[in-house]
Amino acid sequence: MKSYPPAEPRHLPAGWNHYLASALQVMRRQRGLEFGAAELESAPAELIGLTPGKLLRVGTEFRSSLFRYRLSDWAKSRADRATSADVAALNGGIEIESLSDRPEHAQACLFVATCDPNGYVRELALRQFARWPGRLAMAAALIRNSDWVAPVRKAAEVLLQRCVEHEPQALFELLELALPMRERQRFAPAWSSLIEPVLHAPQHAESLWRATRSDSAAVREYAYAAAVATGARSAEQACIVALDDPHPRIARAALAQAETVLTPDQFDHQLRQAHARRVPALRRDALRAAVRIGLPSLRTCLSEALFDRSTGPRRLAAHLLRERFGEEPRHYWREALDAGDSAKARIALDALSECAQAEDAMRLTP
């Protein structure tokens, strides 16, 4: 009959720091089994400093740790220094109390243990994490709320509740980790009952809005929509700010909504300001929108866009200027070149070189 581990294990993996160093090596695209004392010592701080997205990824690396599955190979590679007792010790267990005087190491050990193949060990680690309810504990709780073992999910739910009560702001910092997990069926109850109520709470409205400045495009996209849905910001405010978002998808979606969300005067103003937006595709879309609504200042917008720093908006402006006003864009570019060296002249040089005529040879040669 198949034997199972005890339901209430007392120990965590003794080789946790080796598993951690191995996983971090893989994330740095290194493949080795030799870890110096300095590398083992610095691994916990490196883990704590990982971005939310990398914390999610490192959990996967633990389960496929080179060190875990090639421990015997490692022992052979150190035959002159390692003994069977060394290998047995790494395969054994430790009590978390042995690390209680080093909080960083204790938290790293528990995080590694929450990714252990043994469900009993994962559950034990989640319960013991309650002593350190910080960012790393919350990350572990979020990840394990999609665990395939029900008791582990329950322990993760309890830990997440404690972490949220202790430091709700950490949840906003870990949105990059939580958002991709919404698609997991087992994660849905935690999202709807524990996470979303905190994100949408009125007292956290400013934290939610600050998430629109996250480095993660997915987090910013969620934060814009949630801020409008919860009333943290009006649709007009969110739309105007999103127009300046560095990700083309977000900026273009904001422009598509602007025509219905903004007043005609506001929309007209934003279109006239489009030449200063950072996303080339947005500047191009703004020109099309200006044509569609018959913007009064359309001719001025098109003549300014002839000197756009990106090729796409520049070519579209040239086409629309010919089509709508019967004007030849070469005339504008020639004037800029004849006026002498300037930022506009350098753009005009690029633009005119694509459609130059014989008379432009003397302008382009210098």
C-alpha positions in Angstrom: 0.0 0.0 0.0 1.2 3.5 -0.9 2.4 5.5 2.1 1.7 9.2 2.6 3.6 11.9 4.5 2.2 12.7 7.9 -0.8 15.1 7.8 0.9 17.4 10.3 4.5 17.8 9.4 6.7 19.7 11.8 9.5 20.6 9.5 10.2 22.7 6.4 12.7 21.8 3.6 16.2 22.1 5.0 17.6 22.7 1.5 15.3 25.7 1.0 18.2 28.2 0.4 19.7 25.8 -2.2 16.4 25.5 -4.0 16.0 29.3 -3.9 19.5 29.9 -5.3 18.9 27.4 -8.0 15.6 29.0 -9.0 17.1 32.5 -9.0 20.0 31.2 -11.2 17.5 29.9 -13.8 15.7 33.3 -13.8 19.1 34.9 -14.5 19.6 32.4 -17.3 22.3 30.6 -15.5 22.5 26.8 -15.0 24.6 25.6 -12.2 24.6 23.5 -9.0 27.4 25.2 -7.1 26.4 27.8 -4.7 28.9 29.8 -2.7 28.2 30.9 0.9 27.7 34.5 -0.3 25.1 33.4 -2.9 23.2 31.4 -0.4 23.3 34.3 2.1 22.1 36.9 -0.4 19.3 34.8 -2.0 16.6 35.8 0.6 17.1 39.5 0.0 17.1 38.9 -3.8 13.8 37.1 -3.5 12.2 39.8 -1.4 13.3 42.4 -4.0 11.7 40.7 -6.9 9.0 42.4 -8.8 5.4 40.9 -8.4 5.6 39.4 -11.9 8.9 37.7 -11.1 7.6 36.4 -7.8 4.8 34.6 -9.7 7.4 33.1 -12.1 9.8 32.1 -9.4 7.2 29.9 -7.9 7.2 27.8 -11.0 11.0 27.6 -11.0 10.9 26.1 -7.5 8.8 23.2 -8.6 11.3 22.4 -11.4 14.4 23.3 -9.4 17.5 21.8 -10.8 18.9 21.4 -7.3 15.8 19.6 -6.0 15.8 17.0 -8.8 19.6 16.6 -9.3 20.7 16.6 -5.7 22.6 13.3 -6.2 24.4 14.7 -9.2 25.4 17.7 -7.1 26.7 15.4 -4.4 28.8 13.5 -7.0 30.2 16.8 -8.4 31.4 17.5 -4.9 32.6 14.0 -4.1 35.8 15.3 -2.6 34.0 17.7 -0.2 30.4 16.5 0.3 29.5 13.4 2.3 26.3 11.4 2.3 25.5 13.2 5.5 25.5 16.5 3.7 23.0 15.3 1.2 20.8 13.7 3.9 20.8 17.0 5.7 19.7 18.9 2.7 17.0 16.3 2.1 15.8 16.6 5.7 13.8 19.3 7.5 14.2 22.3 9.8 11.9 24.0 12.2 11.1 27.7 11.4 12.1 28.6 15.0 15.7 28.0 13.9 15.4 31.1 11.6 13.2 33.3 13.9 16.1 35.6 14.6 16.6 36.3 10.9 13.2 37.4 9.5 14.4 37.7 5.9 15.6 34.1 5.9 12.5 32.9 7.7 10.2 34.5 5.1 12.2 33.2 2.2 12.2 29.7 3.7 8.4 29.8 4.1 7.9 31.2 0.6 10.0 28.4 -0.9 8.0 25.9 1.2 4.7 27.2 -0.1 5.8 26.0 -3.5 6.8 22.6 -2.2 5.5 19.5 -4.2 4.1 18.2 -0.9 0.7 19.8 -0.1 1.1 19.2 3.6 4.3 21.3 3.6 2.6 24.1 1.6 -0.2 24.2 4.1 2.2 24.2 7.1 4.2 27.1 5.5 1.1 29.2 4.9 0.0 28.7 8.5 3.4 29.7 9.9 3.6 32.7 7.5 1.0 34.4 9.8 3.9 35.4 12.0 5.3 37.6 9.2 2.2 39.1 7.4 4.1 41.3 4.9 4.5 41.6 1.2 6.1 38.1 0.7 3.5 36.4 2.8 0.7 38.1 0.8 2.4 37.1 -2.5 2.5 33.5 -1.3 -1.1 33.7 -0.2 -2.2 35.1 -3.6 -0.4 32.3 -5.5 -1.6 29.5 -3.3 -5.2 30.7 -3.5 -5.3 28.9 -6.8 -3.8 25.7 -5.3 -5.2 22.4 -6.5 -5.5 21.1 -2.9 -8.5 22.4 -1.0 -6.8 22.6 2.5 -3.9 24.5 1.1 -6.3 27.0 -0.6 -8.1 27.4 2.8 -4.9 28.1 4.6 -4.0 30.6 1.8 -7.3 32.3 2.2 -6.8 32.7 5.9 -3.3 34.1 5.4 -4.5 36.5 2.7 -7.2 37.8 5.0 -4.7 38.4 7.7 -2.2 40.2 5.3 -5.0 42.4 3.9 -6.0 43.4 7.4 -2.4 44.1 8.4 -1.2 45.9 5.3 -3.9 46.5 2.7 -1.6 48.8 0.6 0.6 45.8 -0.2 -2.3 44.4 -2.3 -2.0 47.4 -4.7 1.7 46.8 -5.0 1.1 43.1 -5.9 -1.6 43.8 -8.5 0.8 42.7 -11.2 0.8 39.2 -9.6 -2.9 39.0 -8.8 -4.4 40.2 -12.1 -3.1 37.3 -14.3 -4.5 34.8 -11.8 -8.1 36.1 -12.2 -8.4 33.7 -15.2 -7.8 30.7 -12.9 -11.0 29.1 -11.8 -9.8 28.2 -8.3 -8.7 31.8 -7.8 -12.1 33.3 -8.5 -13.6 33.0 -5.0 -10.6 34.8 -3.5 -10.7 37.6 -6.1 -14.4 38.3 -5.6 -14.6 37.9 -1.8 -11.2 39.1 -0.5 -9.3 41.1 -3.2 -11.7 43.1 -5.2 -13.6 44.5 -2.2 -10.3 45.9 -0.9 -9.3 47.4 -4.3 -12.7 49.0 -4.7 -13.1 50.3 -1.1 -13.7 54.1 -0.9 -10.8 54.5 1.6 -8.4 53.1 -0.9 -9.5 55.3 -3.9 -6.2 57.2 -4.0 -4.2 54.0 -3.9 -6.2 52.6 -6.8 -5.6 55.8 -8.8 -1.9 55.6 -8.0 -1.9 52.2 -9.7 -2.4 54.0 -13.0 1.3 55.0 -12.7 2.4 51.4 -12.3 5.2 50.0 -14.6 2.8 47.2 -15.6 0.5 48.1 -18.5 -2.0 45.4 -17.3 -2.2 47.1 -13.9 -2.6 50.5 -15.4 -5.4 49.3 -17.7 -7.2 47.7 -14.8 -6.7 50.8 -12.6 -8.2 53.2 -15.1 -11.3 51.0 -15.5 -11.7 50.3 -11.8 -11.2 54.0 -10.9 -14.1 55.0 -13.1 -16.3 52.0 -12.0 -15.8 52.9 -8.3 -16.1 56.7 -8.7 -12.5 57.3 -7.6 -12.2 59.4 -10.8 -14.7 60.6 -13.3 -14.7 59.0 -16.8 -13.5 62.4 -18.2 -10.5 62.5 -15.8 -9.5 58.9 -16.4 -9.8 59.3 -20.2 -7.7 62.4 -20.4 -4.9 60.9 -18.3 -5.1 57.6 -20.2 -4.5 59.5 -23.4 -0.9 60.0 -22.2 -0.3 56.4 -21.3 2.9 55.0 -22.8 1.2 51.7 -23.9 -0.4 52.1 -27.4 -3.4 49.8 -26.5 -4.4 51.9 -23.5 -3.9 55.3 -25.2 -5.8 54.3 -28.3 -8.7 52.8 -26.3 -8.9 56.1 -24.4 -9.1 58.1 -27.7 -11.8 55.7 -28.9 -13.8 56.5 -25.8 -13.0 60.2 -25.7 -15.6 61.1 -28.4 -18.5 59.8 -26.2 -17.0 60.5 -22.7 -15.7 64.1 -23.3 -17.7 67.2 -24.2 -17.3 68.4 -27.8 -15.1 71.3 -26.5 -12.9 68.9 -24.4 -12.6 66.4 -27.3 -11.7 69.3 -29.7 -9.0 70.4 -27.2 -7.6 66.9 -26.9 -7.4 66.4 -30.6 -5.6 69.8 -31.0 -3.1 68.6 -28.3 -2.6 65.2 -29.9 0.7 66.2 -31.6 2.3 66.2 -28.1 1.2 62.7 -27.2 3.9 60.1 -26.8 2.3 57.2 -28.8 2.7 57.6 -32.6 -0.4 55.4 -33.3 -2.4 57.7 -31.0 -1.3 60.8 -33.0 -2.2 59.0 -36.2 -5.7 58.0 -34.8 -6.2 61.6 -33.6 -5.8 62.9 -37.1 -8.4 60.5 -38.4 -10.8 61.5 -35.7 -10.2 65.2 -36.5 -11.2 64.5 -40.1 -14.2 62.5 -39.1 -15.7 65.2 -36.8 -14.6 68.0 -39.1 -12.4 69.7 -36.5 -12.4 73.5 -37.2 -8.6 73.6 -36.9 -8.0 70.6 -39.1 -5.8 72.3 -41.6 -3.5 73.6 -38.8 -3.4 70.2 -37.2 -2.4 68.6 -40.5 0.3 71.1 -41.3 1.8 70.6 -37.9 1.6 66.8 -38.2 3.7 67.1 -41.4 6.6 67.6 -39.0 5.8 64.7 -36.7 8.8 62.9 -35.4 7.3 59.5 -36.5 6.8 58.4 -40.1 3.2 57.1 -39.7 1.5 60.3 -38.6 3.6 62.3 -41.0 2.5 60.3 -44.0 -1.1 60.3 -43.0 -1.0 64.1 -42.6 0.5 64.5 -46.1 -2.2 62.3 -47.6 -5.1 64.1 -45.8 -3.7 67.5 -46.7 -3.7 66.6 -50.4 -7.1 64.9 -50.2 -9.0 67.5 -48.1 -7.3 70.8 -49.0 -5.6 70.0 -52.3 -2.3 71.3 -50.9 1.1 69.7 -51.7 3.0 68.8 -48.5 6.3 69.2 -50.3 5.8 72.9 -50.2 5.9 72.9 -46.3 9.0 70.7 -46.2 10.8 72.8 -48.8 10.1 75.9 -46.8 11.5 74.3 -43.6 14.7 73.3 -45.4 15.2 76.6 -47.0 14.8 78.3 -43.6 18.0 76.7 -42.4 19.0 74.0 -39.9 16.4 73.3 -37.2 14.5 70.4 -35.7 11.8 70.9 -38.3 14.4 71.0 -41.1 15.8 67.7 -40.1 12.3 66.1 -40.1 11.6 67.8 -43.5 14.8 66.3 -44.9 13.6 62.8 -44.0 10.1 63.5 -45.3 11.1 65.1 -48.6 13.7 62.5 -49.4 10.8 60.0 -49.8 9.0 62.1 -52.4 11.6 64.5 -53.8 11.5 65.9 -57.3 14.4 67.0 -59.5 14.2 70.6 -58.2 14.9 69.3 -54.7 18.3 67.9 -55.5 20.1 71.1 -54.4 18.2 71.1 -51.1 19.0 67.5 -50.3 22.6 67.3 -51.4 24.1 69.4 -48.6 
